[in-house]
C-alpha cells in the first residue's frame, strides 16, 4: 500500500511560508539548511507549490550572472553545497541586490568559503530555516496511515531518531507486504547486500513485524552510502559496532588525524547518517552493516577489537553489538573468548554461545563452553561436552570436565555418579562436594578412588564455601542444629561477592534454607534465600532452586496465594525443570491445593508429582517434598503407592542415626498422613518419635507438643489451654497454617461453647484474620473472624435465627458470600466447614437460608443467582487487593 506523507512543519515554519505567500510581489531571500534526509527538498517543494498557486514563475537553476531572473520569478535552488564557486557567487550577487525572491537549500557540510559567504548574505535578510528531526508526535502522525499505527510509532521513532527520510523508509517498508529485494546494478553497493540483509517476518495483516528492519528499508540506504568516501564508510562501520569511541580512538582506528576524523564525522552527519550528537541510529546501523562489503567490515572490526584488547578495555560490549547485527563471524577468536569470560557471571547463556563461536573459528574452548552451558542451565550440552573431554582431553581439561559432569548429574539426581566424578576430579572443592553427596545419600565416604588429574588447588572462595557446606551438612547429622545452620549460612555468605560462576551441586543458601526449615528458623531461611537471589549465587542454574524454596516457606506460613505465584514464577523462567526442582515444584502445587481444600487440584497434580518422585532418588535434601507428598497421598487414598519411597527415606535416616534435624519434619508429615489414612498405630509411632527428639530440635519440640494435642483432639479430648499453647508454639515457629488448623479442628470438636469461641478466635488470628472486628472487615460479625455464623453450637445444631444477621434479600452477609464462593467452587459442605472453621451442618444452614431469602425454587436456581451475586461483588472489588484466604 502507499502511505501518504504530508509535509510536517512546526508552527513557526508554517507561519513563515504563509507570510512569504501573502505578498507575491515582495522580494525575499531565505536559506533552508539541514542534514540529508531532514526534509529540505520537501520544504522547497512546498514553497514552489505555494508560489505557483499564487501565479508566480518558479525557476530551479541558477541563472548566469548576465541573465538575471525576470521580475516576479521565484528562484528555488536545492543542494547549494554541491555548486561551484561561480554559481555560488552568482547567487550571492542576486541576494545582495535585495530585489529578487530566492530560497536556497544546502547541507551544513561541506562548507566552502563561497557557500559561507552566501549563507551570511541570506541570513542578513531572514533567519534560516533549520531542519530538525521529527518529535515523537510528528513520527506518530507520519505513521498514521500505516497498519497498527499506535504500535508502530514508538518503534519507528526509536529506530530512526525521527529523521524524516528514515521514518518514511521504515514506515513504507513495514506497511507493505514483504517484496523480493529489487535488483541492483552490477558493482553497486546493493549488489553485495543480498546475502547479508536480514529478513522480516510478516506481521498482522501481511505487514512486516516491527522487530527487524525489512530488507526494502535497508536497501534504500545504498545510494546514500555510495556517495560517501571509503573513510567515511569505515567511520560508520566503527560506530556501528555500538561502543563509545572518542576522537583519538577513532583516529587510531582509521589512521587519521583528529582533524580528518572531524571532517569524516561532519560528512556522515551532513548525509543524515549520524544524529546531532554523532550517534548512529539502529536503522542506519543495520543498513551500514548489511550493505558494506564483508572485507571492509572484517578489516574495521578486527582493528577495533585489537585496539580494545591492546588497551585492556572490556570486549563484551563490542562483541555483543556485533552479535546483535549478525556479524559475530567477523570477530577474531581471542576476542570471542575474552568476551565470553566477561559474560560468564551475568549472561552464561551468551558466554556459552561465544565460546561455541570461538570453537567454530578453530580456537578450541569446549571446557569453558561446558562450564557456561552448565551455569546457564543447559545440562544436556554441558554433559555432552564434558563427556567428550573426559574421553580424551588434557589432564587439566579433564578435571574441569569431571567437575562439570558431576555438577550436572547432581542436579539430575544421579548423586552416586556425581560423587564418583567429584572424587576423581581431585580438587579440594570437588572433595567437599563429594562428601556432601555421600552424606545426602547416607553412602560410605570410602576410598577417594583413583587419583584425579588435579589433586591440589588454591584456597579460593569456592573451595572455602564447599568445605563449609560439607561441615554444615555433617553438623546437621551429628552436631547441633545451631552449628549446622550457622555453618551453612557462612558458606552462602562466602559466595555472595562472586558466586555466579562457581559450579555447585547444590547452593549453600539452599542447604541453609533447608536446615532452617527443618529446625523451625524460617526467618533465617528466608533471609539467606533472599540474599542468594540478590547476589545470583550459582547463576541461572540455581536461581529456580532458591525461588522454589522461598515459595515453600510461604506455603508453610499459610500464604498459599503468594506461594502459588512464586512457584509459578520459578517454573515459568527458563527451560524444563530438572528432577530436583521438578519434585519441589509439583509438590508445591499439591501442598497449596491441600491447604486450599482443592480436591480437584490434588487429583490433577498427583500424577505429575508421583512421576517427579520416581525420577529423583530419595536423599536428605528431598525429605520435605516427600513428607508433603505423603499427606497428599493419604488424602487421595494413594499412600501405598508412595510407601516404597517413604521406606527408602526411613532407611536413609536410619543409616545416618536418625538425626533429629532431618527426621522431625518427616515424622510430622507422617503423623498427618496416618491420621488421614486412619492408621492410629502409625500416628502414635510418629508422636513418640517427635517426643523423643524434642530436646534436640526446636522443630521437634513444637511438633511433639502439637502432635500430642492432635491425637487427643481426634480422640475427642479437647483441652483448650493445651491446644492453644500447642498451636501458639507452631505459630511462633512460623508454621501459621498448621497452627490455625490445629486450633480450628479442636474448636469444631468441642461441645464447650466458650472453648469453641476462644479456639476459633485463635485459629483466625493464626491465619491472619482478627477476631471481633466490625462487619465488613475480615473477622466481622457473621464474617470469617466473628463468632456468629462461624460457630457450631453443641450438638452441631444450626445457630438460632436471632444470631443470624438480617440483610436484604438482594444481599448476602460476609459469611454467606464466603460460603457461596466455596459452593460455586464445587467444595462439599464438610470441605467448606474445614475451610471456614465451622461445621458442615452450619454450612448447610447458610445454604438453606440463602435459598429461602433469595426465593429460589431449587438448587439450580440458587447456584445461578449466586454466580450473579458473586460476579457482581468481584466486579466491585476489581482493582483492590485480594484477601488471601487461609484454609484448613
N, C-alpha and C positions, 0 to 999 in steps of 0.2 A: 504494500500500500504506500501511497505518497503522503508524507507528513507535511502539513502546512508549516511554513517557517516565517511568521510575521516578524517585521523588524521590531526589536525590543529596545526602546530608548528610555533613558531617565527623563524625568520631568523637565529638567533644565535644558537638556539637548533638544527635546521636542519643542520646547518654547522657542529655542534659538532658531530652529528650522522654520517654525511658524512666522517668526519675525522676518526672516530672510525672504519668505514668500509674500509677506504682507505688502511690500512696496517693490514691485517688479522693476521699477526704473532706478532705484537707489543702488549705487555701487557698493560692493563689499569684497573683502578678502578674508578667507578663513582657512585655517590649517586643521586637518584631521590626522591624528597620529596614534599609533598603537602597534603592538606586535602582530605578526601574521596570524590570521585566524580569529581576530578580535572584532571583525565586522566593518573594517574600513571601506571595503568595496561596496558592502551593502548600504552603508550610510551615504556614500557618494551616489549610489543608485537612487536612494530616496530623494536626495537633493535634485537629481536630474528629473525624477518623476514630477516633483512639485513644480519645478521650473517649467517643464513642458506643459503642465496643466495650466500654468499662468500664461501660456502662449509665447514663451521665450525659446530662443535657439540655444541648443547645448552643444558645445564643442569639447571633445575629449583628448585632443592632441595639442601640443604646444606649437603655436604658430611661429613662423620665422620673425626675427626682430623687425624686419622690413614690412611685415604684413600683420599689423595688429588686428585683433578681433573687431568685427562690426559692432556698432553700438547696440546694446540690448542683448548681446550674446553672452551666455554663461560659460565660462571655461572651467571644466572639471578635469583635473589631472590626478591620476592614481599612480601609486608606486613611484613617486618622485625620487626616491632614494636610488633608483636604477638609471636616472637620466644623467647625461654627461654634463660637464660644466657649462657648455654653450647653452643648452636648453634651460638649465637651472638659472643661468644669468638672464636669459630672455624672460623667464617667468618673474624673476625678482624685479626686472625693469617694469613689467606690466603692473606688478603690485605697487611699486613706488609711485606710479602715476596717480593712483587712487581713483581712477575713472572707470575701472572695469569690475565685473562680477566674477570672482575667481575663488575656487575651492581646490586645495591641494592636499592630497593624501600621501603619507610616507611612513615608513617604519622608523623606529628610533635608531637603527643601525643598518648599514654603515652611515657615518656622518662625515661626509667630505666637507671641506670649507665652504664650497658653493651652496650646499644644502643648509649649512648652519646659517649662512647669510640670508637665504630665502626664508628660513624659519623665523629669524629675527624680524624680517620685514613683515611677514604675515602677523606676527604677534603684536606689532605696533597698531594693527587695525582691529584685531579681536583676539581674545584668548583662544588658544587652540582647543579643539575637541579631543580630549584624552580618552581613548577607548580602554575600558577595563573589562575583566571577566564578568559573567553573569553572577548575580547573587542567587541563593537557593530559590527564591521566589521566581526569578526570571527563568531559571532552569526548569522549574516545575511548569511554568507557562509554555516553554518550548516542548515539554513532554506531553502537553495536554491532549494532543490528538492521537497519542500512541496508546496501545492496549495497556491496561493496568497502569495508568499514568501515575497514580499516587505511589505505588510500589516502586515504580521505575525512577522517579525523580531523584530520590536520595542517592540511589546507586549511581546514576549518571553524573550527578554533581560530584560525588566522591571520586569517580574515575577520571573526571576531566578538569576538576577545579573551576568549572564554569567557563572555560574557553569556548566561545560560541561555535567556532568551526568544529571543535571536537565533540561538543554537545550534539550538534546536528548529525555528525557522522555516526555517533553511537546510537542515538535515538532512531535514526533511519535504519541502521543495521538490526537493532533489536526489534523494531516494529515489523520488519519483513520476515517472511519465512526464509530459512537458510537457502541461499543460492550457491551454485558452484562458483569457485573463485574465478573472476574474469581473467581472460587470457592476458598475458603480459608480453610486452615487446622483448624480443631476444636481447640479452645483455643488460637489461634494466634491473634495478633492484628487485622488482616484483618477480622476475623470473626465478630468483633463487629462494623465494619465500615459501613456495607451496608446501614443502615438506616440514616447515617449521611452524606454520600457522596453527594455533590451537583451534579445535573445532568447538562450536557452540551447540549445546543440546537444545532441541526445540522446547519452548516453554508453552504455557497455556495458550490455546488458540493458534498454535503454529509459530508464535513469536519465539525468538531465541531467549533462553534463560539469561537473566542479568548477572549470572555468576561469572561467566567467562566471556571476554570480548569476542564477538563474532569475527570471522575471517574478513568479511567485507569492510568492517570498520578499520581493521589494521591495514589492509591493503591500500586504503586511501591515503595513508601517510607516505607511501612510496615516493611520489613526486617531491614532497617536502624534504624528505631525507636526501633525495638525489641532488637537490640544489645546494646541499651543504658540502663543505670541503671534507676530505678524509679526516683531518684532525678534529673537526667539529663533531663528526660522527663518532670518533673514538672517545671524545669527551662524553657524549650521550651514553655510550656503552658503559663507560666507567661509572657515571651517575646512575645508570640503570641497574647497577649491581645492588643499589639500595642501602649503601653505607655512607655515612657522612665523610666528605672529602674536602679538606681545606685547599687553598690555592697552592700552597707549597707541595702538598701531597699530589695534587693533580699535575703540577709542573714536573715532579719527579716521575710520575707515571707516564706522562706524554712526552717527556724530554723537551719541555718548552719552558721559557722564562715566565715569571709571573705576569708580565705584561701581555705575552702571547696568549696565556691561559685566559686572561680577562677578555681579550678580543674574541676568543672562541666562545666564551660564555655569552658575550653580547650578541654574537651571531646566532647562537641557539635560542637565546631569549627573543631576539627580533623575529625569528621564524615562528614564534609561538610554541616552541617545543620545550621551553622551561618557564616556570612561573616567575613572578616578580621577585620572589626570594630565592630564585635559582634552584628550585626543586623540579623534579621530573614527575609528571603525573602518572598514575598507574596505567592509563590507556596508552600514553606515549611510550612508557617504559616497555609495555608488551610489544608495541609496534617496532620499537628500535631493536629489541631482541629478536623478534621474528623476522624482520626484514634485512638484518645485517648478515653479510656472508659469514659462514661458520669460522673461517680462518681469522677474520677480523675479531670476532667475539673471543675466540680462544686466545688470541695474542694479547688482547687488552686484559682479559680477566686473569690470565696466567701472570702477567706483570703485576696486576693488582694483588693477587694472592701472595706472590713472592714478596711484595712490598710489606703486606701485613705481617707475614711470617718474620721477615727481617727485622721489623720494628718491635716484635714481640706483642703485638696487639691481638685482640680476640679475632678469631677467624669465623666463628659460628655465624655472626650476623651476615657476613658476606656470603658464606656458603648457603645459608637459609634463603637469602634473597635470590641467589642463582637457582636454587631449587624451586622457588616459587614461580619463576618464569620458565621452568622446564629446561634449564641449562646446566643441570648437575654434572652431566658428562664432560663439561668444559673445565671442571675443577681438577687440578692435579691431585694425585693420591695423598701426598703429605698433608695437604690442606683438608682433605676429607677426613683423614684420621684425627687430625688436631681438632677439627670442628666436632667430630663425634665424641671425643673425650670431653669437650666443653659442654656438650648437650647431655651427657650421661646422667647427671644428677637431676636435672629438671625435665628433660624430654628423652627418656630412654628409648622410646619407640623411634624417634628421629635419629638418635645415636645408632641404633641397630641398622636403620636404612643407610646411614652414611658409611658405616663400617662395611656394609654389603656393597655399596658403590665403590669403596676403596678396593675391596677384594675383586670386583669386576674389572678394575683397571690393571690388575696384576699385582697389587700390593696386598699380600695376604694378611688378614686380620680376623680370622674366624674365631679365635678365643675371645677377643673383645666383643665381637658381634654376638657371641653366645651369651656373654655377661649382659649386654644391653638388651637382648631379646628376653632374657630371664627377668630383669628388672622391670621391663615393660609388661610382663605377664604373659608373654608368648612362650609357653613352656614347650610346645611342640618343636619350634625352631631351636630353642636352647638345647633341648635334649638331642636333637638330630646333629647339631654342630658339635656338641660336647662328645657325643659317642664317636664321631669321626676322629676327633683329636685324640681321644683315649686309645684309638686303634693304631695311631702311627705318628704322633706329633713329638716334638722335643720334650724333654722332661719337665721344663717349667710350664710349657703349654698344657701338658698332660695334668699337672697338679691343678691348674686353674680349671681345666675341663672337668676334672673329678669333682671339684667344689661346685661347679655349675650343675652337673648332673645330680649330685647329692641333694642340693637345694631344691631342684625341680621335683625330684622324687619325693622329698619330704612333703612338699605341698600337695602331692597327689596321693599321699597316704602310704607310700611304699617306704616306711620308716626303716625296715630291716636292710633293704638295699641301700638306702641313704646312709645309714650308719657305716656300712661296709665301705662305701666310697669315701666318706669323710675320713675314716681311719687310714685308708690308702693314700689320701691326699697328703697327710702328714704335717700340715701346718698347725700351729698352736690353736688357731680359731677352729679349724676342722676337728681337732681332737676334742675340744669343748663341745662342739655341736654333736659329735658322735656320742658323747656322754649324755647330753640332753635327750637324744633319741633313744638311747638304751634305757634311761630312766622312764621315759614316757611309755615304753612298751614292756617295762619290767623284764628286760632281757639282760643276761650277764654281760658285763663290760668285756670280760675275756681278754685275750691277747690282742694287741694292736694290729695283728695281721702283718702282711708283707710290708716292708719299709716303703714308704711313699717317696715320690721324687722330690718333695720339698719338706724335709724333716725339720727345718727351722723356719724362722721368720721374725720380723721386727715386732716389738710390742705395740702395735697400733691400737687406735681406739676400738676398731672392730674386734681385734683379738682380746682386748680387755673386757669388752662387753660380752663376748662369747664365754669367757671364763666366769664372769659374774652370773650369766644365765645358768651355767652348769651348777655353780654353787647355790644359786637360789632354788633351782629345782630339787637339788639334793637336800637342802634345808627344809623344803616343803614336805619331804618324806620322813626324814629322821631328825628334824630340828623343830623349832617353834614357828608358828605362823608369822609372828612379827619379824623374825630373822629372814624368813623366806621372802616375805613381801618387800622388806627393806632392800634386800639384795637385788631383787628383780627390778625394783624401781630405780635403783642406782645404775643397773645395766642399761635401762632405757635412757636415763639421763646422759649416760656416757656417749650415746649415739646421736643425741639431739643436734649437736653442732654440725655433724657431717655424716648422717646415716643414710642418705638417699641412695648411695652407691654400694652399700655393704650387702653382700649376699647372705640372707638369713633364712634358715629353715622355718623359723617362726620369729615373730617380733618379741623382743624383751618386754615391750609395752603390753603386748597381748598376753604374755605369760604373767606379767604383774597384774593385769586386769583379772585374769582367771583366778589367780591366787587371792586377789581382793574380794572377788565374788564368793569364793569358797570359804573365806574366813570373815564374811559379813563386813567388809570395808568397801562399800560401794562408792563412797565419795572419793576415796583414793583411786579406785579403779577408773572412775570417770575422768578424773584429772589426768592420770597418766595416759589414757587414750586420747584425750583432747590435745595434750602436748605432742604425742606421737603423730597425730593427724596434722597438726600445725607445722611440725618440722619435717614431715614426709619420711619418717623412718621406713626403710625398706622400699621406698618408691611405690609405684602403682601396684607392684606385686603384693604388697601387704596393706595397701590402703583400704581395700574392702574388708579385710580381716578386722581392722580397727573399727570400721563403721558398723559391722555386724555385731561386734561385742558391745559397742555403745548402744545399739538397739536392744540387745539382750538385757542390759541393765535397765533401760527404760521399761521394758516389759516386766521385769521383777518389781519395779516400783509401781506397777499398775497403770502406767501411762501408755495404754495399748495403742491409741491412735498415733502418738509420736513414735512408738516403736515400729509400727507398721510402715509409717512414712520413711523412717530411717533405713529400715531393711529394704524397702523398695528402691530407695536412692542408691543403696550399696549394690544391689543386684543389677540395676539399670546401667551402671557405669562399667565400661569395659566389655570384654567378651564373655564367653561362658564361664561359669564359676567352676573352680577346681573342687575336688571332692570334699576337702575340709570346709571351705566356705559354703559349698552347697549344702552340707549337712546342717550347718548353723542356720542358713537362710531358710531352708524348708522347715526346720524345727521351729524357727521363729514364727512362721506362718501358723503352725499348729498351736503354739503357745498363745498367740494373740487370739486365735479363734476360740480356744478353750476358755480363756478369760472373758471373752465376749459372749459365751454360751452359744456360739455359732456352730451348731452341729453339722450343717451343710458344708461349711468351710473345712471343718475337721475331716469329714469324709472325703472331700475333694483333694485335700492335701496329704492324706495318709499315704497313698501310693507313692507319691514323689519322695516323701520323707523316708519311706522304707527302702526305696531304691538308693537314696543317699547313704543310709546307714550300712547298706550292703557294700557300697563302693569304698567306703573308708573304714579300714580296720579300727577296732577299738583301741584307744590309747588313753593316757592320763588326761590329755587335754580335750577330749571329746566326751567326758562324762556328763557335763551339763546338758548338752542336747540329748544324750542317751536317756537321762533321767526324765526330761520333759517328754520324750517320745514314749516312755513307759506309762506316764499318766494318760496321754492321748490314746495309746493302745488299749489301756484298760477301759477308757470311756467308750471306745468303739468295739469292745469285745474282742480285740486282736492281741491281747497280751501274750498269748502263747507263741505268736509268730516272732515276737521280739525277745522271747526268753533266751534263745541261744546267745544273743549279743549281750544280754544282761549277765548271763553266766560268765562270759568272757571278761566282762568288767569286774565281776566279783573275784575271778581267778587272778586277774592282773593286780587288783588291790591286795589280794592275799599274798601274792609273791613279794609285794612291797611292804608287808607287815600291817596292812590296813591303816595307812596314815590317816589320822582324823581329818586333816585339812581337805583331803580329796574324797574321802568316803562319806562325810556327813551329808553333803547335798544329795548324793545318790540315795542315801537312806531316807531322806526327807521325801524325795520323789517316789521312792519305793513304797513309803507309807501311804501316800495318796493313791498310788496305783492299786495297792492292796485293798484300800477302802472301796474304791470304785469296782474292783473285781470281786468284792465280798469275800476276802480272804483274811479273816480276823487273826489267824495264827501268824501269817506273814507280817501283818501290821504290827503285832506285838514284838516280833523279832526286830523290826526296824526301830521301834520305840526303845527297845533295850539297847540296841547298838548306839543310838543317839545319846542315850543316858550315860553309857559307858564312856563316850567321847566328850562329854560335856565339859570336863576340866581342861581339855586340850585346845578347844577352839571356841571362839565367840559364836560362830555359826552353830556349832553343835549344841552349845548351851541354850541358845534361844530356841533352836529347833526341837531340842529334847523337851523343854517345858511346853512348847506348843503342841508337840506330838502327843504328850500325855493328856493334855486338855482335849485334843481332837478325839482321842479314843473314849474319854469319859463322856463327851458330848454325844457321840454316836451311840453310846450305851444308854443315853437318856439322863445322865447325871450332869447337870449344868450348875457349876459353882461360879456365879457371876464375877466375883472378885478374882478368882483364879484365872478364869477365861480372859478377863480384861487385862490382867497382868501378863499373861502369855501373849496375847495379841499385841499389847504395848511393846513387848520385847521384840517381836517381829517388825513392828513399825519402826522402832528406834534403830533397828539394824538396816532399814531401808526396804524391807520386803512388805511394802504397803498393801499390795493386793492380797497376799496371804493373811495379813493381819485383819483386813476388812472381812475376808471370807470366814475366818475363824469366829470373829465376833458375830457376824451375821447369821451363820449357821447355828451358833449357840442360841441366838435370840429367837429364832423361829422354832426352836425345840424346847423352850422352857414354857411352863404354864404360869410362871410368876410374871404378872403384867409389869410390875415395877422393874424387875430384872430385864425383861424383854425391851422395855423402853431404853434403859441405860445401855444395853448391849447394842441396840440398833443405832443409838446416837454415836457410840464408839465406832461402829462399823462405818458410819457416814463420815466421821471425822478422819478415819484412817484412809478412806478412799478419796479424800479431798473435798468432801461436802461438809456443810456446817449445820449442826443441829440447832433447831429453834429459830431459824431465820424466818423473815416475813414472807408472806405469799408473793409469788412471782420471782423469788430467788431460789437458788439451789438449796434444798432443805426447807422450803417454806411450808406453810400449812397445807396439808394434802399433797405436798410435793415430795421429792426424793429424800429430803432430810427431816421432814416433820414427823411427829408421832402419829398424827391422824392419817388414816388411809394407808399407812405403811406398817401397821401393827397387826399382829394376829392375836385376837382375844383368846382366852383359854378355851380349849376345845376346838379351835380353828373356825369358830363361827364368824360370820361377816360382821363388820362393825355396825353399831346401831345407826339408824338413819340420822339421829341428831349429830353424829360425829362426821357426817359427810358434808363437804362444802356445798352450799346451794349456789348454783350458777345457772345462767340462762340455758335453754335447750340448745341454742346455736353455738355454745362454747363448751370447752372441756377444762377441767382443772389441770394443774401441772401434773399431778399424778396420773390422771386419766390420759393426758397426752403421752406420757411415757408408756403406759400400758398399750395405748393404741398403736404407737410406733412399733412396739415389740410384737404385737399381734399381727400387724401387717408384715413384719419381717418373717413370720412363719414359726415363731417360737411357741412352744407349748405353755400351758399355764404354769406348770412346775418350773420350766426354764425361766419364764418371766419372773416368777416368785424368787428364784435364786438370784436373778439379776438385780431385783429391787429390794431384796431383804424382806419380802412379805410372803405369806403363804399362798399356795395355789388356790385355796378357797377364796382368799381376798381378791386375787386376780379375777376369779370367776365372778365375784360380786361386782367388781368395777365394770366388767364387760356387760353384765346384765343391766347395770344401772345406765350405762351409756346407750344401750339399745332402747331402754324404756324412755329416756329423756330425749333421744333423737327420733323417737316414734318410728323405729324400723320394724317392719313386719317379720323379718327373718335375718339370719346371719349374713346372707349375701348382700342385702340392703345395707346392713351395718358396715360391712367391710368397704363397700363402695363409698359411703358417706365419710367414713374415717379417712379414706385415701384423700378425699377432697379437703377435709379439715386439716389433715397433717400437711398436705401440699401447700395450703394457704399459709399455715404457720411458718413453714420453711421459707416461703417466698418473702414473708415479712421480715424474717431473721436474716435474709441473704445479706452478705457483706459483714455481718457481725462475727465475732469469734465463736467457733463451735465449742460447745461444752464437752469436754472429754468424758466419756461415760465409763466409769469403773464398774465391774461386774463381779459376780461370784461364780 
